[in-house]
Each structure stands twice: as structure tokens, then as C-alpha cells.
Amino acid sequence: MACPYRLGGCNLCDGTQMTADNGRLTTDHGPRTTDKALAVILASGGMDSCVTAAIANLDYRLAMLHVAYGQRTEARELQSFNALADYYHAEDRLVCHLGHLRQIGGSCLTDPALAVEPANLDRKEIPSSYVPFRNAHFLSIAVSWGEVLGARKIFIGAVEEDSSGYPDCRPAYYDAFNRVIALGTKPETQLEIVAPVIGMRKSEIVRRGMELGAPFSHTWSCYQAEDVACGVCDSCALRLRAFEEAGFEDPISYAQRPHYSR
């Protein structure tokens, strides 16, 4: 049947086919096999959200959420998201589209007139890849969906210390958003944002992922290429440095593979 989230011509959902199970919608096409609580996983398809999904999978059933917002690598990230959702047997998945972030612009990820900057891991200022207040849009969708599903947690792969310095990747930001959730949802709703890798360095995230058998080969991090990762944008540089410092080979292909170790 058609996805019920596509109401009144809404363009937020990709119309994924779903089936009814115990009075709600699911994409797992089968009976429940666990009594674990449900968690919504915000998954970009990158390495941080992959490891976050692996951590959540230890204790929760997974409902996986992806948001496309007109970024340069939108199609490739969606491919990785679906691969991760399949790998972790997500019982629900939702893909939403926020085209207005591309219309707003202000980021080299969404504005084709702005070039993606070459990697500079010593940069102190906020890079042009920052999408203004992006994570608030993502979290709002996750809260709405989580409240409908009866989820208990929202997992997000935000990283503070060893990242590009985005202001919406700080612990205080998520603490504040949890207060908004408590004030803005039904009294019986028990929903909380969890950011399990926010205090880790990228190399620690790689090691944790390896411990959990995270499928890094399914992930995509490059800011500007969709066939072979460029290896020279900030995101590729952070990822390559993380694997190098963790002592593992990054399983995806790169057009260039510089050494970024400290």
C-alpha cells in the first residue's frame, strides 16, 4: 500500500511500501522477535552514523531515518543508508526530503556556486560545509516519527572533538534539544536523544566499529564525489586519518589517498 506519510502531496517521504503489524506500520515483513524498546537512528550513511547504529543495535530495535536535503552526494548517501538499514535489519525506515535547505543555501554542500574547500584539519573557523542549523531540522523529524512509533531513544552520530567544528555537534546542543522534546511532546512520551560517539575521536569511532563488526564498506563520507571518494575534502581527510591512526585499512576506494596522521 502507499506510504501514509505522503499526505496532501507531501514531498517529505519517498513512499516506501510498508505493511501493517500489530496496529502500526513496519517494513520488516515479519513478526517481532524481541521485546527490546525501539530507537530511531538518524543515519546519513557515513561512518559515524554506521557505528552509532551498531551501538544502538546492541540494546534496541531499530527504526532508521535518513534525510536528503539537496547535498552534493545525496544519491550516494541514500544508497549507503539503505545498505545499512538492510544490514541491521531495521524494522522501519523513513526517507525524508528537505529541499528548502538547498534553496536557503549558505553551505558548499547545498550551493553549487560554492566550491568544496580542500582539507584543512587545522582550521579553527567553522568551515563552509556547515549547513545552517541543519541538525535541528533532522531532529524535529526524528522526534515526530519517534513519538508516533512509541520509540524511547533517538540516536545521532554527532561528533564534537575530532570533527569539522560544527556548532550543532556539541553536547550542550543536544541537552537543550532534549528539554525541548520534554516540553513539546505528549506527557506519556518518553523520548530522548542519545549521541554515543559525541565525545570520541574519529580513530576511537573506527576502533569501536571494528569491535562491533560495523560494515564500513557500506558507508560514504565524501562531500563532493559519488563514484570514488575524492580523498581531499575535510570529511575524507578526517576519515582517512581516523583509519590510519586506528591501524585499519579504510575499505572504500579513493581517487587520492593522502596521509593525514598527526
Residue frames relative to the residue before (quaternion, step in Angstrom):
aa qw qx qy qz dx dy dz
M 1.0000 0.0000 0.0000 0.0000 0.00 0.00 0.00
A 0.6108 -0.5682 0.3991 0.3805 3.57 -1.18 0.47
C 0.5782 -0.6020 0.4233 0.3523 3.55 -1.09 0.68
P 0.4110 -0.7435 0.4722 0.2354 3.63 -0.71 1.05
Y 0.5685 0.5886 -0.4016 0.4113 3.58 1.20 -0.22
R 0.6174 0.5178 -0.3568 0.4726 3.59 1.22 -0.29
L 0.1518 0.8124 -0.5357 0.1731 3.55 0.26 1.30
G 0.8595 0.0903 -0.0624 0.4992 3.55 -1.02 0.78
G 0.6822 -0.4902 0.2899 0.4586 3.56 1.07 0.71
C 0.2699 0.7881 -0.5115 0.2109 3.59 1.22 0.37
N 0.2357 -0.7934 0.5465 0.1278 3.58 -0.94 0.84
L 0.4108 0.7409 -0.4535 0.2768 3.57 1.21 0.36
C 0.7782 0.3311 -0.1643 0.5078 3.58 1.04 -0.66
D 0.4626 -0.6960 0.4750 0.2756 3.56 -1.11 0.65
G 0.5361 -0.6693 0.3866 0.3393 3.58 1.27 0.16
T 0.1900 0.8101 -0.5339 0.1503 3.60 1.12 0.53
Q 0.4562 -0.6828 0.4985 0.2779 3.56 -0.92 0.91
M 0.0328 -0.8038 0.5936 -0.0211 3.55 -0.92 0.93
T 0.2459 -0.7525 0.5897 0.1599 3.54 -1.26 0.41
A 0.5055 -0.6560 0.4697 0.3057 3.56 -1.18 0.54
D 0.0630 0.7750 -0.6257 0.0624 3.56 -1.06 0.81
N 0.8467 -0.0840 0.0177 0.5251 3.56 -0.64 1.17
G 0.7570 -0.4434 0.2154 0.4290 3.54 0.88 0.97
R 0.7475 0.2795 -0.2373 0.5540 3.60 1.18 0.17
L 0.5816 -0.6114 0.4197 0.3342 3.54 -1.30 0.14
T 0.0179 0.7949 -0.6047 0.0462 3.52 -1.06 0.79
T 0.2918 -0.7432 0.5669 0.2028 3.55 -1.22 0.38
D 0.5124 0.6791 -0.4191 0.3172 3.61 1.17 0.11
H 0.2895 -0.8085 0.4789 0.1821 3.62 1.28 -0.19
G 0.7447 0.3476 -0.2374 0.5180 3.58 0.99 0.67
P 0.6555 -0.5230 0.3647 0.4047 3.60 -1.27 0.22
R 0.5789 -0.5569 0.4598 0.3784 3.54 -1.25 0.43
T 0.1663 -0.8018 0.5684 0.0803 3.58 -0.97 0.86
T 0.7609 0.2720 -0.1675 0.5649 3.59 1.24 0.10
D 0.3683 -0.7131 0.5502 0.2303 3.54 -1.24 0.48
K 0.3389 0.7478 -0.5039 0.2684 3.58 1.20 0.32
A 0.5452 -0.5956 0.4765 0.3479 3.55 -1.21 0.55
L 0.4762 -0.6700 0.5002 0.2722 3.54 -1.28 0.45
A 0.0794 -0.7741 0.6265 0.0455 3.56 -1.11 0.75
V 0.3395 -0.6932 0.5959 0.2214 3.55 -1.17 0.70
I 0.1506 -0.7876 0.5943 0.0621 3.57 -0.82 1.02
L 0.2491 -0.7347 0.6128 0.1507 3.57 -0.71 1.09
A 0.0389 0.8368 -0.5383 0.0924 3.56 -0.36 1.23
S 0.2681 -0.7715 0.5614 0.1336 3.54 -0.66 1.15
G 0.5106 -0.5936 0.4472 0.4324 3.54 1.14 -0.71
G 0.5637 0.6103 -0.3749 0.4115 3.58 1.31 0.00
M 0.7210 -0.4660 0.2960 0.4188 3.56 -1.31 0.15
D 0.6492 0.5262 -0.3370 0.4337 3.62 0.96 -0.75
S 0.6953 0.4438 -0.2860 0.4876 3.59 0.90 -0.85
C 0.5732 0.5707 -0.3802 0.4485 3.59 1.18 -0.48
V 0.6926 0.4518 -0.2768 0.4895 3.59 0.86 -0.94
T 0.5998 0.5482 -0.3532 0.4635 3.58 1.10 -0.65
A 0.6449 0.5008 -0.3186 0.4814 3.60 0.99 -0.80
A 0.6367 0.5277 -0.3302 0.4551 3.59 1.00 -0.79
I 0.6506 0.5006 -0.3110 0.4789 3.59 1.02 -0.79
A 0.6641 0.5016 -0.3060 0.4623 3.59 0.88 -0.91
N 0.6335 0.5729 -0.3231 0.4076 3.56 1.02 -0.81
L 0.5490 0.6221 -0.3933 0.3962 3.59 1.21 -0.38
D 0.8392 0.2087 -0.0439 0.5003 3.57 0.96 -0.89
Y 0.7721 0.3247 -0.1572 0.5232 3.60 1.24 -0.27
R 0.4558 -0.5644 0.5961 0.3442 3.48 -1.41 0.23
L 0.3246 -0.7982 0.4871 0.1427 3.56 -0.98 0.80
A 0.0566 -0.7070 0.7037 0.0417 3.48 -1.19 0.88
M 0.1470 -0.8519 0.5009 0.0416 3.57 -0.33 1.23
L 0.1510 -0.8036 0.5757 0.0025 3.52 -0.88 1.13
H 0.0413 -0.7802 0.6241 0.0011 3.55 -0.94 0.96
V 0.1464 -0.7850 0.5979 0.0694 3.55 -1.02 0.84
A 0.1594 -0.7530 0.6340 0.0746 3.54 -0.80 1.09
Y 0.0411 -0.8398 0.5403 -0.0329 3.58 -0.76 0.99
G 0.6750 -0.5068 0.2924 0.4495 3.56 1.14 0.57
Q 0.3537 0.7443 -0.4963 0.2729 3.58 1.21 0.40
R 0.6891 -0.5169 0.3241 0.3911 3.57 -1.21 0.55
T 0.7864 0.2999 -0.1451 0.5202 3.59 0.94 -0.87
E 0.1295 0.8525 -0.4968 0.0980 3.56 1.15 0.66
A 0.6989 0.4715 -0.2901 0.4528 3.61 0.77 -0.99
R 0.6785 0.4913 -0.3015 0.4554 3.60 0.92 -0.86
E 0.6388 0.5156 -0.3303 0.4658 3.58 1.01 -0.71
L 0.6282 0.5251 -0.3348 0.4664 3.59 1.01 -0.75
Q 0.6174 0.5413 -0.3409 0.4579 3.58 1.01 -0.77
S 0.6769 0.4804 -0.2902 0.4763 3.58 0.92 -0.89
F 0.6133 0.5485 -0.3489 0.4486 3.58 0.98 -0.78
N 0.6890 0.4772 -0.2921 0.4606 3.58 0.80 -0.96
A 0.6229 0.5310 -0.3398 0.4631 3.58 1.06 -0.70
L 0.6661 0.4891 -0.2982 0.4777 3.59 1.00 -0.81
A 0.6399 0.5177 -0.3258 0.4652 3.59 0.98 -0.81
D 0.6384 0.5032 -0.3208 0.4861 3.58 1.04 -0.73
Y 0.6559 0.5387 -0.3120 0.4270 3.58 0.88 -0.97
Y 0.7682 0.3460 -0.1781 0.5084 3.58 0.93 -0.91
H 0.4208 -0.7439 0.4429 0.2707 3.58 1.28 0.34
A 0.0652 0.8202 -0.5614 0.0889 3.57 0.86 0.95
E 0.3583 -0.7612 0.4994 0.2069 3.57 -0.76 0.99
D 0.7551 0.1408 -0.1241 0.6282 3.56 1.31 -0.23
R 0.0521 0.7743 -0.6305 -0.0126 3.55 -1.14 0.56
L 0.0662 -0.7832 0.6182 0.0033 3.53 -1.15 0.74
V 0.1163 -0.7684 0.6271 0.0520 3.56 -0.96 0.94
C 0.0728 -0.8088 0.5836 -0.0032 3.57 -0.70 1.12
H 0.2572 -0.7722 0.5696 0.1147 3.54 -1.19 0.67
L 0.0692 -0.7981 0.5985 -0.0099 3.55 -0.71 1.14
G 0.0962 -0.8511 0.5156 0.0223 3.54 0.43 1.25
H 0.5751 0.6121 -0.3923 0.3750 3.58 1.12 -0.47
L 0.5806 0.5716 -0.3930 0.4264 3.61 1.13 -0.43
R 0.6254 0.5031 -0.3339 0.4943 3.58 1.13 -0.58
Q 0.6433 0.5169 -0.3213 0.4644 3.58 1.04 -0.76
I 0.6411 0.5150 -0.3128 0.4753 3.58 1.04 -0.77
G 0.1847 -0.8252 0.5107 0.1551 3.57 1.01 -0.86
G 0.4457 0.7131 -0.4821 0.2458 3.54 -1.10 -0.73
S 0.7348 0.3129 -0.2009 0.5673 3.59 1.29 0.06
C 0.5041 -0.6456 0.4744 0.3226 3.57 -1.07 0.67
L 0.5789 0.5779 -0.3826 0.4296 3.59 1.22 -0.22
T 0.7884 0.3126 -0.1458 0.5094 3.58 1.09 -0.67
D 0.7119 0.3987 -0.2428 0.5247 3.60 1.20 -0.37
P 0.3292 -0.7815 0.4918 0.1976 3.64 -0.36 1.17
A 0.5896 0.5740 -0.3709 0.4305 3.60 1.22 -0.28
L 0.6767 0.4427 -0.2822 0.5162 3.59 1.27 -0.32
A 0.3643 -0.7428 0.5201 0.2122 3.57 -0.72 1.04
V 0.4789 -0.6183 0.5336 0.3219 3.56 -1.18 0.62
E 0.4129 -0.7351 0.4857 0.2309 3.56 -0.71 1.08
P 0.5104 -0.6035 0.4982 0.3565 3.59 -1.14 0.54
A 0.6587 -0.5450 0.3509 0.3820 3.53 -1.18 0.61
N 0.0885 0.7465 -0.6553 0.0738 3.51 -1.11 0.90
L 0.1294 -0.8508 0.5071 0.0470 3.56 0.10 1.30
D 0.6394 0.4852 -0.3392 0.4906 3.58 1.29 0.06
R 0.3774 0.7468 -0.4738 0.2743 3.60 1.29 0.10
K 0.2807 -0.7747 0.5466 0.1491 3.58 -0.95 0.89
E 0.6781 0.4716 -0.2956 0.4800 3.60 1.07 -0.64
I 0.6133 -0.5362 0.4253 0.3943 3.56 -1.29 0.39
P 0.4011 -0.7531 0.4640 0.2380 3.63 -0.67 1.03
S 0.6414 -0.5481 0.3839 0.3753 3.54 -1.29 0.36
S 0.5644 0.5991 -0.3875 0.4152 3.61 1.24 -0.16
Y 0.4825 0.6511 -0.4437 0.3825 3.60 1.25 -0.14
V 0.2104 -0.7548 0.6126 0.1039 3.57 -0.87 1.05
P 0.4775 -0.7345 0.3848 0.2906 3.62 -0.34 1.20
F 0.8694 -0.0963 -0.0014 0.4846 3.52 -0.75 1.25
R 0.1882 0.8454 -0.4837 0.1262 3.58 1.20 0.53
N 0.7039 0.5031 -0.3007 0.4013 3.57 0.74 -1.02
A 0.5663 0.5778 -0.3952 0.4351 3.61 1.16 -0.42
H 0.6246 0.5211 -0.3326 0.4772 3.59 1.04 -0.74
F 0.6652 0.5098 -0.3026 0.4540 3.57 0.90 -0.95
L 0.6934 0.4905 -0.2826 0.4459 3.56 0.83 -0.99
S 0.6085 0.5568 -0.3567 0.4388 3.59 1.04 -0.68
I 0.6446 0.4956 -0.3177 0.4879 3.57 0.99 -0.82
A 0.6603 0.5235 -0.3106 0.4398 3.58 0.90 -0.94
V 0.6483 0.5072 -0.3206 0.4687 3.59 1.01 -0.79
S 0.6461 0.5174 -0.3253 0.4572 3.60 0.90 -0.88
W 0.6961 0.4601 -0.2749 0.4777 3.57 0.84 -0.98
G 0.6552 0.5278 -0.3139 0.4400 3.57 0.93 -0.87
E 0.6436 0.5156 -0.3281 0.4607 3.57 1.02 -0.76
V 0.6477 0.5071 -0.3170 0.4720 3.59 1.01 -0.77
L 0.7154 0.4593 -0.2511 0.4629 3.59 0.94 -0.89
G 0.4168 -0.6946 0.4818 0.3342 3.58 1.17 -0.45
A 0.2833 0.7770 -0.5118 0.2326 3.58 1.14 0.60
R 0.3902 -0.7207 0.5272 0.2244 3.55 -1.25 0.48
K 0.8040 0.1613 -0.0650 0.5686 3.59 1.08 -0.65
I 0.1793 -0.7016 0.6713 0.1579 3.50 -1.40 0.39
F 0.1522 -0.7964 0.5817 0.0641 3.57 -0.58 1.15
I 0.0053 0.7817 -0.6230 0.0262 3.56 -0.99 0.90
G 0.3991 -0.7564 0.4789 0.1982 3.58 -0.96 0.88
A 0.1920 0.7959 -0.5474 0.1733 3.59 0.93 0.84
V 0.1029 -0.7735 0.6246 0.0331 3.55 -1.11 0.80
E 0.2616 -0.7971 0.5254 0.1420 3.60 -0.80 0.96
E 0.7646 0.4518 -0.2572 0.3809 3.58 0.40 -1.22
D 0.8195 0.2087 -0.0637 0.5300 3.57 0.70 -1.12
S 0.4811 0.6486 -0.4388 0.3940 3.57 0.76 1.07
S 0.7158 -0.4538 0.3152 0.4270 3.58 -1.22 -0.35
G 0.5721 -0.6334 0.3749 0.3619 3.61 1.20 0.15
Y 0.2842 0.7734 -0.5211 0.2226 3.58 1.10 0.59
P 0.4785 -0.7024 0.4389 0.2916 3.63 -0.82 0.91
D 0.6958 0.4450 -0.2917 0.4824 3.63 1.14 -0.44
C 0.5920 0.5199 -0.3909 0.4758 3.56 1.16 0.71
R 0.4862 0.6608 -0.4268 0.3805 3.57 1.21 0.56
P 0.6022 -0.5833 0.3939 0.3768 3.63 -1.01 0.68
A 0.6376 0.5475 -0.3392 0.4227 3.61 0.95 -0.82
Y 0.5984 0.5707 -0.3490 0.4409 3.55 1.12 -0.67
Y 0.7111 0.4395 -0.2592 0.4837 3.58 0.91 -0.89
D 0.5741 0.5521 -0.3793 0.4708 3.58 1.14 -0.51
A 0.6679 0.4932 -0.2965 0.4720 3.57 0.95 -0.89
F 0.6624 0.5054 -0.3151 0.4545 3.58 0.95 -0.81
N 0.6078 0.5394 -0.3564 0.4610 3.59 1.08 -0.59
R 0.6267 0.5125 -0.3419 0.4772 3.58 1.08 -0.63
V 0.6185 0.5304 -0.3361 0.4724 3.58 1.06 -0.71
I 0.6322 0.5280 -0.3337 0.4585 3.60 0.96 -0.84
A 0.6644 0.5127 -0.3094 0.4472 3.59 0.88 -0.93
L 0.7101 0.4565 -0.2549 0.4716 3.57 1.03 -0.78
G 0.7928 0.3895 -0.1569 0.4418 3.56 1.06 -0.75
T 0.6623 0.4616 -0.3207 0.4953 3.59 1.24 0.22
K 0.7019 -0.4542 0.3304 0.4380 3.58 -1.28 0.18
P 0.6249 -0.5740 0.3647 0.3834 3.60 -1.04 0.65
E 0.7049 0.4666 -0.2763 0.4572 3.59 1.02 -0.70
T 0.5113 0.6498 -0.4207 0.3733 3.59 1.25 -0.18
Q 0.0629 -0.7761 0.6274 0.0125 3.56 -0.91 0.98
L 0.2552 0.7805 -0.5056 0.2647 3.52 0.24 1.32
E 0.0215 0.8127 -0.5756 0.0881 3.56 -0.78 1.08
I 0.4089 -0.6874 0.5457 0.2500 3.56 -1.06 0.79
V 0.0760 -0.7686 0.6349 0.0180 3.54 -1.02 0.93
A 0.0643 -0.7837 0.6177 0.0126 3.58 -0.91 0.96
P 0.1296 -0.8834 0.4431 0.0810 3.60 0.45 1.21
V 0.7430 0.3779 -0.2364 0.4993 3.61 1.14 -0.39
I 0.3656 0.7896 -0.4506 0.1996 3.59 1.27 0.02
G 0.7451 0.3907 -0.2200 0.4938 3.60 1.06 -0.63
M 0.5558 0.6224 -0.3827 0.3966 3.59 1.27 0.05
R 0.4350 -0.5959 0.5861 0.3350 3.51 -1.33 0.32
K 0.6548 -0.5321 0.3568 0.4011 3.54 -1.19 0.50
S 0.6333 0.5302 -0.3413 0.4488 3.61 0.98 -0.73
E 0.6310 0.5155 -0.3297 0.4769 3.59 1.08 -0.67
I 0.6156 0.5351 -0.3412 0.4673 3.57 1.09 -0.68
V 0.6322 0.5177 -0.3303 0.4725 3.58 0.99 -0.79
R 0.6678 0.4987 -0.3091 0.4580 3.59 0.85 -0.93
R 0.6552 0.4988 -0.3172 0.4704 3.60 0.94 -0.84
G 0.6386 0.5271 -0.3226 0.4586 3.55 1.00 -0.76
M 0.6456 0.5125 -0.3186 0.4680 3.55 0.98 -0.80
E 0.6232 0.5417 -0.3332 0.4551 3.58 1.03 -0.78
L 0.7492 0.3978 -0.1976 0.4913 3.56 1.02 -0.85
G 0.4763 -0.6879 0.4340 0.3340 3.59 1.23 -0.01
A 0.2109 0.8017 -0.5311 0.1752 3.59 1.10 0.67
P 0.4099 -0.7433 0.4771 0.2278 3.62 -0.87 0.92
F 0.1304 -0.8396 0.5238 0.0612 3.59 0.39 1.22
S 0.5901 0.5903 -0.3713 0.4068 3.58 1.12 -0.54
H 0.6423 0.5213 -0.3187 0.4627 3.61 1.23 -0.39
T 0.6497 0.5889 -0.2987 0.3766 3.59 1.20 -0.44
W 0.1605 -0.7661 0.6163 0.0869 3.55 -1.34 0.33
S 0.0936 -0.8308 0.5486 0.0036 3.56 -0.82 1.02
C 0.5324 0.6758 -0.4022 0.3131 3.60 1.14 -0.53
Y 0.4415 -0.7203 0.4857 0.2244 3.56 -1.01 0.90
Q 0.8411 0.2750 -0.0860 0.4578 3.59 1.02 -0.67
A 0.7477 0.3480 -0.2201 0.5210 3.64 1.13 -0.30
E 0.2474 -0.7887 0.5493 0.1224 3.56 -1.13 0.68
D 0.6654 0.4729 -0.3229 0.4789 3.60 1.20 -0.15
V 0.7656 -0.0349 0.0567 0.6399 3.57 0.78 -1.12
A 0.5017 -0.6692 0.4532 0.3083 3.59 -0.79 1.00
C 0.5306 -0.6816 0.4051 0.2997 3.59 -0.90 0.94
G 0.3158 -0.7737 0.4917 0.2447 3.59 0.99 -0.83
V 0.7602 0.3932 -0.1960 0.4786 3.60 1.22 -0.25
C 0.5317 0.5639 -0.4438 0.4498 3.62 1.21 0.23
D 0.7073 -0.4571 0.3150 0.4376 3.60 -1.24 0.28
S 0.6861 0.5039 -0.2999 0.4306 3.56 0.84 -0.97
C 0.6428 0.4979 -0.3181 0.4875 3.59 0.99 -0.81
A 0.6553 0.5257 -0.3160 0.4409 3.59 0.94 -0.89
L 0.6530 0.5057 -0.3134 0.4687 3.58 0.92 -0.87
R 0.6664 0.4994 -0.2987 0.4661 3.56 0.97 -0.84
L 0.6718 0.4919 -0.3078 0.4604 3.59 0.83 -0.92
R 0.6464 0.5080 -0.3248 0.4675 3.59 0.97 -0.81
A 0.6393 0.5423 -0.3271 0.4363 3.57 0.97 -0.83
F 0.6816 0.4711 -0.2967 0.4748 3.59 0.85 -0.90
E 0.6432 0.5264 -0.3255 0.4509 3.57 0.98 -0.85
E 0.7018 0.4602 -0.2728 0.4704 3.60 0.86 -0.93
A 0.6609 0.4916 -0.3077 0.4763 3.58 1.14 -0.59
G 0.4783 -0.7011 0.4173 0.3248 3.59 1.25 -0.27
F 0.6118 0.5223 -0.3611 0.4717 3.57 1.16 0.57
E 0.4646 -0.6505 0.5248 0.2924 3.54 -1.27 0.47
D 0.4082 -0.6837 0.5457 0.2611 3.56 -0.86 0.94
P 0.3717 -0.7915 0.4403 0.2038 3.61 -0.58 1.09
I 0.6330 0.5220 -0.3696 0.4361 3.65 1.14 -0.18
S 0.5326 -0.6466 0.4576 0.2981 3.57 -1.28 0.43
Y 0.1465 -0.7802 0.6051 0.0608 3.56 -1.18 0.70
A 0.5021 -0.6221 0.5086 0.3198 3.55 -1.14 0.66
Q 0.7537 0.0362 -0.0244 0.6557 3.54 1.18 -0.73
R 0.1165 -0.7965 0.5912 0.0494 3.58 -1.03 0.74
P 0.0382 -0.8220 0.5681 -0.0110 3.60 0.36 1.23
H 0.4354 -0.6438 0.5511 0.3037 3.56 -1.34 0.20
Y 0.1033 -0.8298 0.5484 0.0068 3.55 -0.68 1.14
S 0.3443 0.7689 -0.4930 0.2173 3.63 1.18 0.11
R 0.5653 -0.6128 0.4402 0.3333 3.52 -1.14 0.76
